[in-house]
């Protein structure tokens, strides 16, 4: 699957696990595309590895969102619908940061599903 806005950096962690970090900043007219990419990644992770759980599961995630000028947004992902909601409505440049952490098997599968661009 190809991603245009989310470019992930990978970090190894002890015990074979790892994490992927991405941050993207877009104007309001491009926000639906960026939100769609976040939804694609999180739907994939839920479908392949089940619900996120830092303690006992294969993976977990953290999502942060802000809107200029440094206004925090509430970002909520609904796994049932596979949809991401941002509150309040965005009318300026928005920045989304997504971190996924997971087991060795999660990290390997993620790299195959979302290969780094050449």
PATORPA-85044 format. One record per residue: residue number from 1; x, y, z of N, C-alpha, C, O, CB in turn; residue in one letter. Coordinates in steps of 0.2 Angstrom, whole numbers. Atoms other than C-alpha are relative to their C-alpha. Glycine has a CB too. Example, Ala and Ser with C-alpha at 12.3 -4.5 7.8 and 13.67 -1.06 7.14 Angstrom:
<sites>
+-----+-------+-------+-------+-------+-------+-------+-------+-------+-------+-------+-------+-------+-------+-------+-------+----+
!   i !   nxx !   nyy !   nzz !  caxx !  cayy !  cazz !   cxx !   cyy !   czz !   oxx !   oyy !   ozz !  cbxx !  cbyy !  cbzz ! aa !
+-----+-------+-------+-------+-------+-------+-------+-------+-------+-------+-------+-------+-------+-------+-------+-------+----+
!   1 !     4 !    -6 !     0 !    62 !   -22 !    39 !     4 !     6 !     0 !     9 !     5 !     3 !    -5 !     0 !     6 !  a !
!   2 !    -4 !    -6 !    -1 !    68 !    -5 !    36 !    -4 !     5 !     3 !    -1 !    11 !     4 !     2 !     2 !    -7 !  s !
+-----+-------+-------+-------+-------+-------+-------+-------+-------+-------+-------+-------+-------+-------+-------+-------+----+
</sites>
This chain:
<sites>
+-----+-------+-------+-------+-------+-------+-------+-------+-------+-------+-------+-------+-------+-------+-------+-------+----+
!   i !   nxx !   nyy !   nzz !  caxx !  cayy !  cazz !   cxx !   cyy !   czz !   oxx !   oyy !   ozz !  cbxx !  cbyy !  cbzz ! aa !
+-----+-------+-------+-------+-------+-------+-------+-------+-------+-------+-------+-------+-------+-------+-------+-------+----+
!   1 !     4 !    -6 !     0 !     0 !     0 !     0 !     4 !     6 !     0 !     9 !     7 !     4 !    -5 !     0 !     6 !  x !
!   2 !    -4 !    -6 !     1 !     7 !    17 !    -5 !    -3 !     5 !     5 !    -9 !     7 !     5 !     0 !     2 !    -7 !  x !
!   3 !     1 !    -6 !    -4 !     7 !    32 !     7 !     3 !     6 !    -3 !     9 !     6 !    -4 !     1 !    -1 !     7 !  x !
!   4 !    -3 !    -7 !     2 !    10 !    50 !     1 !     2 !     4 !     5 !     7 !     8 !     4 !    -5 !     3 !    -5 !  x !
!   5 !    -2 !    -5 !    -5 !    10 !    60 !    17 !     3 !    -3 !     6 !     8 !     0 !     9 !    -7 !     3 !     2 !  x !
!   6 !    -3 !     4 !    -6 !    14 !    47 !    31 !     7 !    -3 !    -2 !     6 !    -9 !    -6 !    -5 !    -5 !     3 !  x !
!   7 !    -7 !     3 !     1 !    33 !    43 !    29 !     3 !    -2 !     7 !     4 !     2 !    11 !     5 !     5 !    -4 !  x !
!   8 !    -2 !     3 !    -7 !    38 !    32 !    44 !     7 !    -1 !     1 !    11 !    -3 !    -4 !    -4 !    -7 !     1 !  x !
!   9 !    -6 !     2 !    -2 !    54 !    31 !    53 !     0 !    -5 !     5 !    -5 !    -6 !     9 !     4 !     7 !     3 !  x !
!  10 !     0 !     6 !    -4 !    58 !    15 !    61 !     6 !     0 !     5 !    11 !     2 !     4 !     1 !    -7 !    -4 !  x !
!  11 !    -5 !     1 !    -5 !    67 !    12 !    78 !    -1 !    -6 !     3 !    -6 !    -9 !     5 !    -2 !     6 !     5 !  x !
!  12 !     0 !     6 !    -3 !    72 !    -4 !    85 !     0 !     1 !     8 !     2 !     6 !    11 !     7 !    -4 !    -1 !  x !
!  13 !     1 !     0 !    -7 !    68 !    -8 !   103 !     3 !    -6 !     3 !     4 !   -11 !    -1 !    -7 !     2 !     3 !  x !
!  14 !    -3 !     7 !    -3 !    75 !   -21 !   116 !    -5 !    -5 !    -1 !   -11 !    -4 !    -1 !     1 !     2 !     7 !  x !
!  15 !     4 !     6 !     0 !    68 !   -38 !   114 !    -3 !    -1 !    -7 !    -7 !    -6 !    -8 !    -5 !     1 !     5 !  x !
!  16 !     2 !     1 !     7 !    65 !   -37 !    95 !    -6 !     4 !    -2 !    -8 !     4 !    -8 !    -2 !    -7 !    -1 !  x !
!  17 !     6 !    -4 !     2 !    50 !   -25 !    95 !     3 !     7 !    -3 !     9 !     8 !    -3 !    -4 !     2 !     7 !  x !
!  18 !    -2 !    -6 !     3 !    50 !    -8 !    87 !    -5 !     5 !    -1 !   -11 !     3 !     1 !     3 !    -2 !    -7 !  x !
!  19 !     5 !    -5 !     1 !    41 !     8 !    83 !     1 !     3 !    -7 !     7 !     4 !    -9 !     0 !     5 !     6 !  x !
!  20 !     0 !    -4 !     6 !    36 !    18 !    68 !    -3 !     7 !     1 !    -8 !     7 !     4 !    -4 !    -4 !    -6 !  x !
!  21 !     3 !    -7 !    -2 !    34 !    37 !    69 !    -1 !     3 !    -7 !     4 !     3 !   -11 !     5 !     3 !     4 !  x !
!  22 !     1 !    -4 !     5 !    27 !    48 !    56 !    -4 !     7 !     2 !    -8 !     7 !     6 !    -5 !    -3 !    -6 !  x !
!  23 !     4 !    -6 !    -2 !    21 !    66 !    56 !    -1 !     4 !    -7 !     4 !     4 !   -11 !     5 !     5 !     5 !  x !
!  24 !     1 !    -3 !     6 !    13 !    76 !    42 !    -4 !     6 !     1 !    -8 !     6 !     6 !    -4 !    -5 !    -5 !  x !
!  25 !     3 !    -6 !    -1 !     7 !    94 !    41 !    -3 !     2 !    -7 !     0 !     2 !   -12 !     4 !     5 !     2 !  x !
!  26 !     4 !    -2 !     6 !    -7 !    99 !    28 !    -4 !     6 !     1 !    -7 !     7 !     6 !    -3 !    -6 !    -3 !  x !
!  27 !     5 !    -5 !     0 !   -18 !   113 !    23 !    -7 !    -3 !     0 !    -7 !    -9 !    -1 !     0 !     5 !    -6 !  x !
!  28 !     7 !     3 !    -1 !   -37 !   110 !    26 !    -2 !    -4 !    -6 !    -6 !    -9 !    -5 !    -5 !     5 !     2 !  x !
!  29 !     3 !     3 !     6 !   -41 !   105 !     8 !     4 !    -7 !    -1 !     1 !   -11 !    -4 !     1 !     4 !    -6 !  x !
!  30 !    -3 !     7 !     1 !   -28 !    90 !     9 !    -1 !    -4 !     7 !     1 !   -10 !     7 !     8 !     2 !    -1 !  x !
!  31 !     1 !     4 !    -6 !   -33 !    85 !    27 !    -4 !    -7 !    -1 !    -2 !   -12 !     2 !    -4 !     4 !     5 !  x !
!  32 !     4 !     6 !     1 !   -46 !    72 !    21 !     5 !    -6 !    -3 !     4 !   -12 !    -1 !    -5 !     1 !    -5 !  x !
!  33 !    -4 !     5 !     3 !   -32 !    63 !    11 !     5 !    -3 !     6 !     6 !    -9 !     6 !     5 !     3 !    -6 !  x !
!  34 !    -4 !     2 !    -5 !   -20 !    63 !    26 !    -4 !    -4 !     5 !    -2 !   -10 !     8 !     3 !     6 !     4 !  x !
!  35 !     4 !     4 !    -5 !   -34 !    57 !    38 !    -1 !    -7 !    -3 !    -1 !   -12 !     0 !    -7 !     3 !     1 !  x !
!  36 !     1 !     7 !     3 !   -38 !    43 !    25 !     6 !    -5 !     0 !     6 !   -11 !     1 !    -1 !     1 !    -8 !  x !
!  37 !    -6 !     4 !    -1 !   -20 !    37 !    26 !     1 !    -2 !     7 !     3 !    -8 !     8 !     7 !     4 !    -2 !  x !
!  38 !    -1 !     3 !    -7 !   -20 !    36 !    45 !    -6 !    -5 !     1 !    -4 !   -10 !     4 !    -2 !     6 !     5 !  x !
!  39 !     5 !     6 !     0 !   -37 !    26 !    43 !     3 !    -6 !    -3 !     1 !   -11 !     0 !    -6 !     3 !    -3 !  x !
!  40 !    -2 !     6 !     3 !   -29 !    15 !    31 !     5 !    -4 !     4 !     5 !   -10 !     5 !     4 !     2 !    -7 !  x !
!  41 !    -5 !     3 !    -4 !   -14 !    11 !    42 !    -3 !    -3 !     6 !    -2 !    -9 !     8 !     5 !     5 !     3 !  x !
!  42 !     3 !     2 !    -6 !   -25 !     9 !    58 !    -5 !    -6 !    -2 !    -5 !   -11 !     2 !    -3 !     5 !     4 !  x !
!  43 !     5 !     5 !     2 !   -38 !    -2 !    49 !     4 !    -6 !    -2 !     3 !   -12 !     0 !    -4 !     2 !    -7 !  x !
!  44 !    -4 !     5 !     2 !   -24 !   -13 !    42 !     3 !    -3 !     7 !     2 !   -10 !     8 !     7 !     2 !    -4 !  x !
!  45 !    -3 !     3 !    -6 !   -16 !   -15 !    60 !    -6 !    -4 !     4 !    -4 !    -9 !     6 !     3 !     6 !     4 !  x !
!  46 !     5 !     3 !    -3 !   -33 !   -19 !    67 !    -2 !    -7 !    -3 !    -3 !   -12 !     0 !    -6 !     4 !     1 !  x !
!  47 !     2 !     6 !     3 !   -37 !   -32 !    54 !     5 !    -5 !     0 !     3 !   -11 !     1 !    -1 !     2 !    -8 !  x !
!  48 !    -6 !     5 !     0 !   -20 !   -41 !    54 !     2 !    -2 !     7 !     4 !    -8 !     8 !     6 !     3 !    -3 !  x !
!  49 !    -3 !     2 !    -7 !   -16 !   -40 !    73 !    -5 !     1 !     6 !    -3 !     1 !    11 !     6 !     4 !     1 !  x !
!  50 !     5 !    -1 !    -5 !   -32 !   -36 !    82 !     0 !     6 !     4 !     3 !    11 !     1 !     1 !    -6 !     6 !  x !
!  51 !     1 !    -6 !    -4 !   -36 !   -23 !    95 !     7 !     2 !     3 !    11 !    -2 !     5 !    -5 !     0 !     6 !  x !
!  52 !    -6 !    -2 !    -3 !   -21 !   -12 !   101 !     0 !    -1 !     7 !    -5 !     0 !    11 !     1 !     7 !    -2 !  x !
!  53 !    -1 !     1 !    -7 !   -14 !   -16 !   118 !     7 !     0 !     1 !    11 !    -5 !    -1 !    -4 !    -7 !     2 !  x !
!  54 !    -7 !     0 !    -1 !     3 !   -11 !   124 !     2 !    -5 !     5 !     8 !    -7 !     4 !     1 !     7 !     4 !  x !
!  55 !    -2 !     5 !    -5 !     3 !   -24 !   138 !     1 !    -7 !    -2 !     6 !   -10 !    -1 !    -4 !     1 !     6 !  x !
!  56 !     0 !     7 !     2 !    -2 !   -40 !   130 !    -1 !    -1 !    -7 !    -1 !    -7 !    -9 !    -6 !    -3 !     4 !  x !
!  57 !     1 !     1 !     7 !    -5 !   -37 !   112 !     6 !     1 !    -4 !    12 !     2 !    -2 !    -5 !     5 !    -2 !  x !
!  58 !    -6 !     0 !     4 !     6 !   -37 !    97 !     2 !     8 !    -2 !     7 !     9 !    -5 !    -2 !    -3 !    -7 !  x !
!  59 !    -1 !    -7 !     2 !     4 !   -18 !    94 !    -4 !     5 !     4 !    -8 !     3 !     8 !    -1 !     1 !    -8 !  x !
!  60 !     4 !    -6 !    -3 !    -2 !    -1 !   100 !     2 !     6 !    -4 !     6 !     6 !    -8 !     2 !     1 !     8 !  x !
!  61 !    -1 !    -7 !     4 !    -3 !    17 !    93 !    -1 !     6 !     5 !    -5 !     5 !    10 !    -4 !     0 !    -6 !  x !
!  62 !     2 !    -7 !    -2 !    -3 !    35 !    98 !    -1 !     5 !    -5 !     3 !     5 !   -10 !     6 !     2 !     5 !  x !
!  63 !     2 !    -5 !     5 !   -11 !    48 !    88 !     0 !     7 !     3 !    -4 !     8 !     8 !    -6 !    -2 !    -4 !  x !
!  64 !     1 !    -7 !    -3 !    -9 !    67 !    91 !    -1 !     4 !    -6 !     1 !     3 !   -12 !     7 !     2 !     3 !  x !
!  65 !     2 !    -4 !     5 !   -16 !    81 !    81 !     0 !     7 !     3 !    -2 !     9 !     9 !    -7 !    -2 !    -3 !  x !
!  66 !     0 !    -7 !    -1 !   -14 !   100 !    81 !    -2 !     4 !    -6 !    -1 !     2 !   -11 !     7 !     3 !     3 !  x !
!  67 !     2 !    -5 !     6 !   -20 !   115 !    71 !     3 !     6 !     2 !     3 !     8 !     8 !    -8 !     0 !     0 !  x !
!  68 !    -3 !    -6 !    -1 !   -12 !   131 !    69 !    -5 !     5 !     3 !   -10 !     5 !     1 !     3 !     3 !    -7 !  x !
!  69 !    -7 !    -1 !    -3 !    -8 !   141 !    79 !     1 !    -4 !     7 !    -1 !    -2 !    12 !     1 !     8 !     2 !  x !
!  70 !    -1 !     4 !    -6 !    -4 !   127 !    91 !    -6 !    -2 !     4 !    -6 !    -2 !    10 !     6 !     3 !     5 !  x !
!  71 !     6 !     2 !    -3 !   -21 !   122 !    95 !    -1 !    -8 !     0 !    -1 !   -11 !    -5 !    -7 !     3 !    -3 !  x !
!  72 !     1 !     7 !     0 !   -23 !   104 !   101 !    -7 !    -2 !    -3 !   -12 !     1 !    -2 !     1 !    -3 !     7 !  x !
!  73 !     6 !     3 !     3 !   -36 !    93 !    92 !    -1 !    -6 !     4 !     3 !   -10 !     5 !     0 !     0 !    -8 !  x !
!  74 !     1 !     6 !    -2 !   -45 !    79 !    99 !    -1 !    -5 !    -6 !    -4 !    -4 !   -10 !    -7 !     0 !     4 !  x !
!  75 !     0 !     5 !     5 !   -41 !    64 !    88 !    -3 !    -7 !     3 !     0 !    -9 !     7 !     7 !    -1 !    -3 !  x !
!  76 !     3 !     7 !    -2 !   -52 !    48 !    90 !    -1 !    -4 !    -6 !    -4 !    -3 !   -11 !    -7 !     2 !     4 !  x !
!  77 !     1 !     6 !     5 !   -51 !    32 !    80 !    -5 !    -5 !     2 !    -4 !    -7 !     8 !     7 !    -3 !    -2 !  x !
!  78 !     5 !     5 !    -2 !   -66 !    21 !    80 !     2 !    -6 !    -4 !     1 !    -6 !   -10 !    -7 !     3 !    -2 !  x !
!  79 !    -2 !     7 !     4 !   -60 !     3 !    76 !    -6 !    -3 !    -3 !    -5 !    -6 !    -8 !     3 !    -4 !     5 !  x !
!  80 !     6 !     4 !     3 !   -78 !    -3 !    72 !    -1 !     3 !    -7 !    -3 !    -1 !   -11 !    -6 !     1 !     5 !  x !
!  81 !     2 !    -3 !     7 !   -81 !    10 !    58 !     7 !     1 !    -4 !     6 !     2 !   -10 !    -3 !     7 !     1 !  x !
!  82 !    -7 !    -1 !     3 !   -62 !    12 !    54 !     1 !     7 !    -2 !     4 !     9 !    -7 !     0 !    -4 !    -6 !  x !
!  83 !     0 !    -7 !     1 !   -65 !    31 !    55 !     4 !     4 !     5 !     4 !     2 !    11 !    -7 !     2 !    -1 !  x !
!  84 !    -3 !    -5 !    -4 !   -54 !    45 !    62 !    -4 !     6 !     0 !    -6 !     9 !    -5 !     7 !     1 !    -2 !  x !
!  85 !     4 !    -6 !     0 !   -63 !    60 !    69 !     5 !     5 !     4 !     9 !     3 !     8 !    -6 !    -1 !     5 !  x !
!  86 !    -3 !    -6 !    -3 !   -55 !    77 !    73 !    -5 !     5 !     3 !    -9 !     7 !    -1 !     5 !     3 !    -5 !  x !
!  87 !     5 !    -6 !    -3 !   -63 !    90 !    85 !     5 !     5 !     3 !    10 !     3 !     6 !    -4 !    -3 !     5 !  x !
!  88 !     5 !    -3 !     4 !   -65 !   104 !    83 !     2 !     0 !    -7 !     7 !    -3 !    -9 !    -1 !     7 !     2 !  x !
!  89 !    -1 !     0 !     7 !   -67 !   106 !    64 !     6 !     4 !    -1 !     8 !     9 !     2 !    -6 !     3 !    -3 !  x !
!  90 !    -6 !    -3 !     2 !   -51 !   111 !    56 !    -1 !     5 !    -6 !    -3 !     4 !   -11 !     6 !    -5 !    -2 !  x !
!  91 !     0 !    -5 !     6 !   -49 !   127 !    46 !     6 !     4 !    -1 !     7 !     9 !    -4 !    -6 !     6 !     3 !  x !
!  92 !    -7 !    -3 !     1 !   -30 !   130 !    46 !     4 !    -6 !    -1 !     2 !   -12 !     0 !     2 !     4 !     6 !  x !
!  93 !    -5 !     5 !     1 !   -15 !   120 !    43 !     0 !    -5 !     6 !     0 !    -3 !    12 !     8 !     2 !     0 !  x !
!  94 !     1 !     5 !    -5 !   -16 !   104 !    53 !     6 !    -5 !     0 !     9 !    -7 !    -5 !    -7 !    -5 !     0 !  x !
!  95 !    -6 !     5 !     0 !    -2 !    92 !    59 !    -2 !    -6 !     4 !    -5 !    -6 !     9 !     6 !     3 !     4 !  x !
!  96 !     2 !     6 !    -3 !    -5 !    74 !    63 !     7 !    -4 !     1 !    11 !    -5 !    -3 !    -5 !    -5 !    -4 !  x !
!  97 !    -6 !     4 !    -2 !     8 !    63 !    72 !    -3 !    -7 !     2 !    -7 !    -8 !     6 !     4 !     3 !     6 !  x !
!  98 !     2 !     7 !    -1 !     6 !    44 !    72 !     6 !    -4 !     2 !    11 !    -5 !    -2 !    -4 !    -3 !    -6 !  x !
!  99 !    -5 !     4 !    -2 !    17 !    32 !    82 !    -3 !    -7 !     1 !    -8 !    -8 !     4 !     3 !     2 !     6 !  x !
! 100 !     3 !     7 !    -1 !    14 !    13 !    80 !     6 !    -4 !     3 !    12 !    -3 !     1 !    -2 !    -3 !    -6 !  x !
! 101 !    -5 !     4 !    -2 !    24 !     1 !    91 !    -3 !    -7 !     0 !    -9 !    -8 !     1 !     2 !     2 !     8 !  x !
! 102 !     2 !     7 !     1 !    24 !   -18 !    90 !     5 !    -5 !     1 !    11 !    -3 !     1 !    -4 !    -1 !    -6 !  x !
! 103 !    -4 !     6 !     0 !    31 !   -35 !    91 !     4 !     0 !    -6 !     3 !     3 !   -11 !    -4 !    -6 !     2 !  x !
! 104 !    -4 !     1 !     6 !    44 !   -41 !    79 !    -4 !    -2 !    -6 !    -3 !     0 !   -11 !     6 !    -6 !     1 !  x !
! 105 !     4 !     3 !     5 !    31 !   -50 !    69 !    -5 !     6 !    -3 !    -6 !     7 !    -9 !    -5 !    -5 !     2 !  x !
! 106 !     4 !    -6 !     3 !    20 !   -33 !    68 !     5 !     4 !    -4 !     3 !     6 !    -9 !    -2 !     4 !     6 !  x !
! 107 !    -4 !    -5 !     4 !    35 !   -23 !    62 !     2 !    -3 !    -6 !     2 !     0 !   -11 !     7 !     1 !     4 !  x !
! 108 !    -2 !     3 !     6 !    40 !   -36 !    49 !    -6 !     1 !    -5 !    -5 !     3 !   -11 !     2 !    -7 !     1 !  x !
! 109 !     6 !    -1 !     5 !    22 !   -36 !    42 !    -1 !     7 !    -2 !    -4 !     8 !    -7 !    -6 !    -3 !     4 !  x !
! 110 !     1 !    -7 !     2 !    21 !   -17 !    43 !     4 !     2 !    -6 !     2 !     5 !   -10 !     1 !     4 !     6 !  x !
! 111 !    -4 !    -2 !     6 !    36 !   -15 !    32 !    -2 !    -3 !    -6 !     0 !     0 !   -12 !     8 !    -3 !     2 !  x !
! 112 !     3 !     3 !     6 !    29 !   -27 !    20 !    -6 !     3 !    -3 !    -7 !     4 !    -9 !    -1 !    -8 !     1 !  x !
! 113 !     6 !    -3 !     2 !    12 !   -19 !    19 !     1 !     8 !    -2 !    -2 !    10 !    -6 !    -5 !     0 !     6 !  x !
! 114 !    -1 !    -7 !     1 !    19 !    -1 !    19 !     8 !     1 !    -1 !    11 !     4 !     3 !    -3 !     5 !     6 !  x !
! 115 !    -7 !    -1 !     1 !    36 !    -1 !    11 !     2 !     7 !    -1 !    -1 !    11 !    -3 !     2 !    -4 !    -7 !  x !
! 116 !    -3 !    -7 !     1 !    47 !    14 !    12 !     1 !     2 !    -7 !     3 !    -2 !   -11 !     7 !     1 !     4 !  x !
! 117 !    -1 !    -2 !     7 !    48 !    24 !    -4 !     7 !     0 !    -2 !    12 !     0 !     3 !    -3 !     8 !    -1 !  x !
! 118 !    -7 !     0 !     2 !    63 !    23 !   -14 !     4 !     6 !     0 !    10 !     7 !    -2 !     0 !    -3 !    -7 !  x !
+-----+-------+-------+-------+-------+-------+-------+-------+-------+-------+-------+-------+-------+-------+-------+-------+----+
</sites>
